[in-house]
C-alpha cells in the first residue's frame, strides 16, 4: 500500500472531483460469477482488494464494514476520512465544512491527501488488503487507482431513489458514542414488475436516544442534489469497471436481514462465513 500512497500524493493535483456523503441480485452478478471473476476466498492467499460503489445512503459502509470483519481486511471509507477531518481543528476543517453543508464536491487533491495519509497509517500497523468505500468517484480516480494496484472486484450496490431519500433522511448519529442508527421505517411498493422493498428501522439503545443528532448534509434538498450529482458522475466509473470485467451489480432486496445472505451468496462467501462461524 506504500506504492498507492506515493502515487496518490503525486496525483493530488488532479482536476477531477469527488462527492462526499430489485431482483435479489441481477443477471450481471450471475454472469460475472459464471466468468470465474469471483473465486472462493482463500484465507491463506493475498487479502482482497475490493471497491464498493453506490449512491449516498445505499449502505456501502454497512456492508463493507461487515465484510471487513468477516475477511479481516480494513474498511476504508473516504466519507469517514472527511468527517474525521471535519471534527478536527486541522487546516482543512473549515473549508470542508462549507463544502459538505452546501452539498458540493470535494476536490481530488483533498480526498487523495486524506486517503494517502490513511494508507500510510495502515501500512505502519501491518495492514494488508482493503475494502474501499467511496473511492473512486470519477474515471480519473479509477485510473489513478488502477495504476498502483489490482482491484479484484467492484461491488455496485443499488436501491431506488425514493428509498435512498427516505434512508438518508432517517439517519442519526449518537453524539456520545458516534454509532450510526436509522429511524426510518421503509415500505415501498414495487413498480413495473419490481418487488416491494421493506426496511425496518435500526433504532438506538436507550442510552443513545436523547443524544441522537442529524448530519448537517442530511436534508432533503441536499440529499436529492447529492443523488443527482452522483448519478451524473457514476455512470462513466461503472462503465470503466464493467469494461474491465470486474463489476458486480447488486440490487439490495431489503434491509440487512434480507440483503446480507444474498450478498454473501453473490460474492461466493456464504460457505466461507459458515466455516468462520463454525471455528469461532
Helices and strands as residue ranges (DSSP letters): H 2-10, E 17-19, H 27-34, E 49-53, H 60-71, E 74-77, H 78-87, H 93-101, E 105-107, H 108-124, E 130-133, H 139-148, E 153-158, H 161-169, E 171-174, E 180-182, E 186-188, E 197-199, H 206-209, E 212-213, H 220-244, E 247-251, H 256-266, H 270-279
